[in-house]
Amino acid sequence: MTIRNDTRLEDFLKRVKDYGKAEGDGLNAKPSYALDVVQMAHEGVVGDDHAEGIWDKFKEASSKTKGVEKLKTSTAKTDKVRVSETRQLIAVGSIAAFDPSDVMNRAVAIIQANNDVRGSTYQNLVVVARAQIKQRASALSDDDITKAITPVSPEAKDEQEQLTAHIKRLKRMHDGDEKDPSVKAYPSPELASAIKSLESRLATLVGNEQMDKLFALAAERGLQVVAKPEPEETPAELEAA
């Protein structure tokens, strides 16, 4: 339904400029920006096609201040990330099954009260938004929000996950990053050897896991899997004979 003389979009974009200016002045305005985007999306004022324009308004306002230089020197890559985040906030706001603004407001309180949280309030709101998008049927509970924003300790990950993460990190250090020229490569025989060792261990784990699955499947079907015997060594005297 169209509301006559509806100025909500115009008013919202003015607020976006205010958030950008405040952020540029060194204030933490992004959380307010995020909450407003969610609410406007829930009211149907903005949609996915507004995301780029919304972020552009924020960035433009921030660049006219004497504050945070990061926003002034914003790269195309950074802009792409921020537009993507804005789209996710809009996606959360567009959920009609419940009040997404309630979820995000509860998230702010939980984030600010949780000493284990890493990153800014805004960054964690984006994390909550992603978690809520995966669970569109019902609102995240406080426990769900806490779980989403609480980093998983390395001990909680199994060996395969840790090995995969280390290999990826070392390869990036060894080879650099084609998508990000600012990441320099530091190749060395020692680093290559470390990567090879970790890959070998990972291959062993994956192989063992596949064998475990094979044995389990065989057991379900009443079969027995017998490992191939190792070939016997031929005594040297028999070879000579």
RATA-V9597 format. One record per residue. N is the residue number from 1. SS is DSSP state (h for helix, s for strand, l for the rest). PHI is phi in whole degrees, -180 to 180 (NA if undefined). Layout:
n: {N N}
ss: {SS SS}
phi: {PHI PHI}
This chain:
n: {1 2 3 4 5 6 7 8 9 10 11 12 13 14 15 16 17 18 19 20 21 22 23 24 25 26 27 28 29 30 31 32 33 34 35 36 37 38 39 40 41 42 43 44 45 46 47 48 49 50 51 52 53 54 55 56 57 58 59 60 61 62 63 64 65 66 67 68 69 70 71 72 73 74 75 76 77 78 79 80 81 82 83 84 85 86 87 88 89 90 91 92 93 94 95 96 97 98 99 100 101 102 103 104 105 106 107 108 109 110 111 112 113 114 115 116 117 118 119 120 121 122 123 124 125 126 127 128 129 130 131 132 133 134 135 136 137 138 139 140 141 142 143 144 145 146 147 148 149 150 151 152 153 154 155 156 157 158 159 160 161 162 163 164 165 166 167 168 169 170 171 172 173 174 175 176 177 178 179 180 181 182 183 184 185 186 187 188 189 190 191 192 193 194 195 196 197 198 199 200 201 202 203 204 205 206 207 208 209 210 211 212 213 214 215 216 217 218 219 220 221 222 223 224 225 226 227 228 229 230 231 232 233 234 235 236 237 238 239 240 241}
ss: {l l l l l l l h h h h h h h h h h h h h h h h h l l l l l h h h h h h h h h h h h h l l l l l h h h h h h h h h h h h h h h h l l l l l h h h h l l l h h h h h h h h h h h h h h h h h h l l l l l l h h h h h h h h h h h h h h l l l l l l l h h h h h h h h h h h h h h l l l l l l l h h h h h h h h l l l l h h h l l h h h h h h h h h h h h h h h h h l l l l l l l l l l l l l h h h h h h h h h h h h h h h h h h h h h h h h h h h h h h h h l l l l l l l l l l l l l l l h h h h h l}
phi: {NA -86 -96 -64 59 -76 -109 -63 -65 -62 -66 -63 -64 -66 -66 -59 -62 -64 -63 -63 -62 -64 -64 -65 -82 96 -89 -92 -101 -62 -60 -65 -58 -62 -63 -69 -59 -60 -65 -66 -68 -66 -82 82 -76 -126 -134 -56 -72 -90 -55 -64 -65 -63 -65 -59 -63 -62 -65 -61 -68 -70 -76 -91 -107 -103 -96 -59 -73 -59 -75 -69 -102 -58 -92 -61 -66 -64 -60 -62 -65 -66 -65 -62 -64 -63 -63 -68 -64 -66 -61 -65 -63 -78 -69 -99 -69 -158 -90 -67 -65 -63 -61 -70 -68 -65 -63 -58 -64 -69 -60 -72 -95 -98 -74 -87 -71 -110 86 -80 -59 -60 -59 -74 -65 -65 -62 -64 -59 -63 -64 -70 -62 -72 -126 -76 -72 -147 -70 -64 -82 -60 -66 -62 -64 -60 -64 -66 -97 -89 -64 -82 -70 -56 -66 -79 -91 -79 -63 -62 -63 -67 -63 -60 -66 -66 -62 -62 -66 -69 -65 -65 -68 -75 -102 82 -134 -61 -81 -134 -59 -72 -87 -81 -94 -130 -69 -161 -59 -66 -68 -62 -66 -64 -63 -62 -65 -66 -64 -65 -65 -64 -63 -64 -63 -63 -63 -64 -65 -65 -65 -60 -65 -64 -64 -64 -65 -64 -63 -62 -97 75 -105 -126 -98 -109 -64 -66 -68 -70 -65 -74 -75 -88 -55 -61 -67 -71 -63 -65 -69}
